Structure formats: structure tokens, C-alpha cells
Amino acid sequence: MKKSLRMGGIVATAALAAVSLAGCGFGGGTASDGADGKATTLNLLVPSYSDNTQGLWETVIKDFEAANKDITVELEVQSWDNLNDVVTTKVQGNKAPDIMNGGPFAGFAADELLYPIEDVVSADTLGDFQESFVESASVDGVQYGAPLLASARALFVNEDLLAQAGVTEVPATWDELLAAATKVSKIGGGVAGYGLPLGSEEAQAESAIWFYGAGGGFGDATEITVDTPENLKGAEFIQKLVEAGATQPDAGATDRSPLMDVFVQGKIGMIIGLPPTVGQIAEGNPEMKYSVNPIPTMDGEPFTLGVADHLMAFKNDGKKQAAITKFLDFFYSADQYVPWVTAEKFLPTTKSGSSAMDSNEDLLPFLEMLPDAQFYPSTNPKWDATNAAFKSLVGQLAQGKDAQAVLSEIQAKADAG
């Protein structure tokens, strides 16, 4: 994920699509606040998850404005690649959005720019967020992010390739995965047993699969821990996969998006995927016989890598708190939120959303995995540096560099911040 939920080719990187349903331009605290009898204007800055994102937000805003005649909403849609630079420029120019959909928010919270979420949602909305997402939405015990959408990862299996290789059961442990992937790779004809994307696009995510799967991880909000015995086991297993010929060639430089395309084409036996992967298969290879399964771990214990994006509310001049609260409560109502998150093909972060979507067969395996989700320590101030270090360095594991040396190098970059 380049920024938070950017994974598996599901994030559009279109140029700026700035749309105003009520006017033009972001004015931060300078827009009308309603005190003079005029409409309050809320500025909403969001990234593009898909070609549907802009239209989905437009629908929410149209419905909200119809129910709240005294509030208008200006929408600006940016690509994930541009989002950080755009919001940084706005904040520096005293034109921060009133509401923003993004990933990391710890820096804004540290600068006291954000409302605690409990100040801008009702008690009912606050209590509807699933507990598993609250910690990752908080800094020093204060929740600043309203969990917006989530994703969990799972093992996608091409059932026909495994059957052709003589593999009768989906692997649940590392040993089983190595054996199965090696057999599938021996089919030949450009077929790879396991798709291993250690390129810069999502190196941190693929690393997490193996580090957390060994009982390790990346640390927490206060300390980044990469160079650990548990993570070393994960790094060494990555190398075992490569050395056994169980992966595609040049795994250290392969990005997830193009590799997922290869899986959809039927040339990879197993790969870690996301909820939108289901749609990619339906569109690109609807005849593929596949299954969605728990991620194999060292000892078979359940685990998934969870990621959540958030809505955050900037204080600006402090005059729009009531309007922000009305908008967030409206958006998180089940009749607005469920269609929105369903159309974006992600998982809901609310209890009511999960109940409404538990009959969705495509999403059910991922919903069942969420209780075992582990998250990036994205509220740690050094996470951005850690993330960058993984993207630039972890691919060396597939190129034969000593695993301990790679972990030490990433840890040093993380410590330096």
C-alpha cells in the first residue's frame, strides 16, 4: 500500500478530480459557518479508491444536503499519490479541509489540528465502530480517526493448478505452503507456485505476512521492532521460497499489481489477495476455479493483515463542529454507509455494517478473519520511515543478501526516522 489502503491494483491514480456540489475552492476556517444565517460550507477531501469513488461521494452529499438545507459540502477527490502533498499544502496555507479521508493521522493529532472523534460524532455512531479498529484509530488513548473502511488479506488459491500438481489440501502452515508451491512451480510453462511481491509497491505488506506469521511484527505506537528473532524466521522463510524455485522470477523487484494480473490469468497457484481481488477475477477470468483461505502461518495459528483508513476532522476555526457532526452521523448511518463501502468492495468498520453485509458470500471469508487482524503501527511517528525502508530494502532478501543484515538495515533506517 503506497499510502494506507493502496493495494493490489485497486486504487485509481487518476489526476485531480475536483468537484464542488456547492461552490469552488477550499477555505478552511474562512468559509461561512452559518452564524450569519447563511449556509455552512464543509470541505471534504478524499482519495480515489476506484472509478466509482467520486460518484459515490456525490450521492452521499446530494442526500445529505437534501436533508440539511443549511449545510453544503464541497468535494475534492485526489489520487493517493497526490493526497499527502495536497493536504500538507492546504494545512500550511491555513486552508485545511474540514473532513479528510486518509491513512496516517498521528502527525495532525500531535499538532493539535484534529477534533477527537468523540467530539464530532454522536454516542450511537461512536459505539457502532468495531472495537478492533479503535486502537489503530487512536493516539495516546484518544481516538482521532473515524474508521472508514477496512481490508483483510487472505490466501487466494487456483484450485485447478493445485490439483494438476497433485496438491489435495490448501496449505495452512509454512511447511505445507513450501511443499505445495514447489510442486505447482514444477508444472512449468511459466507457472509459479506462490506469487511473492517484494517490489516497492507493497513490500511492507508482503513482509508483514511472514513476520506476523512467525509471531513477530513491526512494533507498536511507541516502538518500531523489525530486527527480532521472530521476524528473522519470517525473512529466512521468504528466502526458502525463492531458493526452492517456488515463486515467480525476480521476486525482489516484483510489484503486487502486475503480479495479481498474472494470478488472474491463471499462471500462479497461490497469492495473498484482498476483497477486491474477487472482482478482478470475476472480470478478468470468470471461469477460474479458486478459493479464498486463511493465510498460512508458521504454526497454523490464524492471522490476517488488516488495514483501515479513516475520516478525520480538522478544527480550523472551531466553528463547524456541529455541521461536521451532522455529516459524519449521516454518512455512518447504515442506509448510506453500507452501499458506499459495498460499492468500493471493502469491509465495513461498523457493527451495523458488518451485520448488513454478513450475507455477502464474496466478503464473508474476510469478515470472518477480521477478529484475528494485526495492523501496521501507523500511529508511531517513525512508521513512515519504516515503511519507506521496507519498500527500498526488503527485496534484497530475494536477491540472496543475508537476512539478518537486511533486518538490521531496515531497523537502522526506522530508528533514524
Secondary structure, DSSP 8 states (H G I E B T S, - for coil): --STT--TT-S-----EEEESS-S---GGGS--STTSS-EEEEEEEE-SSTTHHHHHHHHHHHHHHH-TTEEEEEEEE-HHHHHHHHHHHHHTT---SEEEES--HHHHHTT-B--GGGTS-HHHHHHB-HHHHGGGEETTEE--EEEEEEE-EEEEEHHHHHHTT--S---BHHHHHHHHHHHHTT-TT-EEE----STTSHHHHHHHHHHHTT--SB-SS-B--SSHHHHHHHHHHHHHHHTT-B-TTGGG--HHHHHHHHHTT-EEEEEE-HHHHHHHHHH-TT--EEEE---BSS----EEEEEEEEEEB-TTS--HHHHHHHHHHHTSHHHHHHHHHHTT-B--BHHHHHHHTT-TTTHHHHHHGGGEEE--TTSTTHHHHHHHHHHHGGGGGGT--HHHHHHHHHHHHHH-
